[in-house]
Amino acid sequence: MNIIELAKQAGFVEYELDDGTTEAFDKRYAKFAALVSAHEREACEKVCEHQPHWAACAAAIRARGTT
């Protein structure tokens, strides 16, 4: 599921700009979502790094942030 689909589920709607065009999604929301995702990945990585057998898990979580 991508950020636009999540935003629609959360109740964000399309809006009309002054020039009559429609923006489906404000770019600030996408940036905010990326920051939240990065913060959550970092928190998950820290949990995994402190577990003796979870190094691969931390690496996999870290890799998700690069795609």
N, C-alpha and C positions, 0 to 999 in steps of 0.2 A: 504494500500500500504506500502511495507517495504522499507528499505533504499536502497537495491540493485535495486529495480524497479525505485525508484526516481533517483538514480545515472545514470541509463541507459537512462532515459528520459532527463537528463541534459547533456548527451553526453559522459559520462565515458564509456570506452570500456575495454574489456578484454585485457590482455597483456601476453606475454610469458616470463617466467623467464629464467635465464641462464641455468638451468638444464632441460629445455625443457617442464616443466610443465606450466600450465596456471592458473593464479590467476584471478578469476572473479571480485574480488573487494579488494582493499587495505583496511586493517583494520583501518588505520588512518582516512579514510573517514567516517567509521562507528562511530568512536570515536568523530570526529568533528560533525557529525550529532546529536549524543546524547547530546553533549554540547549545540548546537544550540537549540535543542528541550527543554532542561532543562531551558535555558535562556528564551525562549518564554513562557513556562509554568509559570515561576516565574513572568514575566511581566503580564500575564493574571490574575494570582492569586491576584496581587496587585490591579488591576482594580476592581476585584470582591469584595475584602475585604473592599473597600471604599464605596461600595453600601449597603445600609441598609438591603435589602432583598436578597442579593446575597451570603450569607455565604455558602449555599449549593453548589453554583456554584464554589466557591473557593476551597471547599473541594473536589469536583469532579475533578477539574483540578489537584490539588495536588495528588490525588490518581492515576491519569494516569501515574505519574512519578515513581510509585512503581511497575508497571506491566511490 
